[in-house]
Amino acid sequence: MFVERVGMLKEGDSAPLYLRLQRVLRDAIERQVLQPDEALPPERDLAEAYNVSRVTVRKALDGLVDARLLTRRQGAGTFVATRVEKNFATISSFTEDMESRGRRPSSAWLSRSEGVVSPEEAMALGLSPGSAVYRFSRIRYADDISMALEYTTVPAASLPSLDTVDTSLYAALGTARPVRVLQRLRAVLFTAEQAALLHIAERAAGLLIERRGFAADGRTVEFTQSYYRGDSYDFVAELQAAPQ
């Protein structure tokens, strides 16, 4: 049965049912229990299997479609997306990556803030609604050349304070730094605002790397979206070629 293969809803979780179902399906996709291009059961069958309403199932699937983990095909159903994803045994920070390549890393802060987790962040980080998070936005440079825009959300419980992060998030996380990451990559076009920050042309080609970082105890401690400019693809290619 589908539920036996994929997993049950977590008992004692106070999160809404649709988020709990999203987490079960997302975890199954990332563990490749559900394979790329595999068809999901019809919404009616999923609702019956998990003892929830079809509205709950549709809301859960909508979130995974928005996250590009699922795709819908007219008249055919819902399928696991075919995507680019890497599962690294170890992970280094942008600062460490640049230094290892003999380049001088630096950052310009755009914002640091504390707030309540959004629905997208809750799904990515496995947090319950109302959980406190820290958000960090900055421009990343190598040898004073803008490389990327980086937007990171971290559970507030993973850091002593908002001001703990200086040049390296991973250094600030200490023993909670990620030891494993899941990454998804896709092509993007930079908006006028993004292009101005990077000093490139509006609608220039770029690459979005969406990363979730996991600590040694399995907790998700980082959700980062990095928008790399197109002429930094050599660096991105090296990231993709890193050993698993």
Summary of the structure (lengths in Angstrom):
residues: 244
radius of gyration: 18.9
end to end distance: 31.7
largest distance: 56.6
contacts: 725
relative contact order: 0.13
helix: 35%
strand: 32%
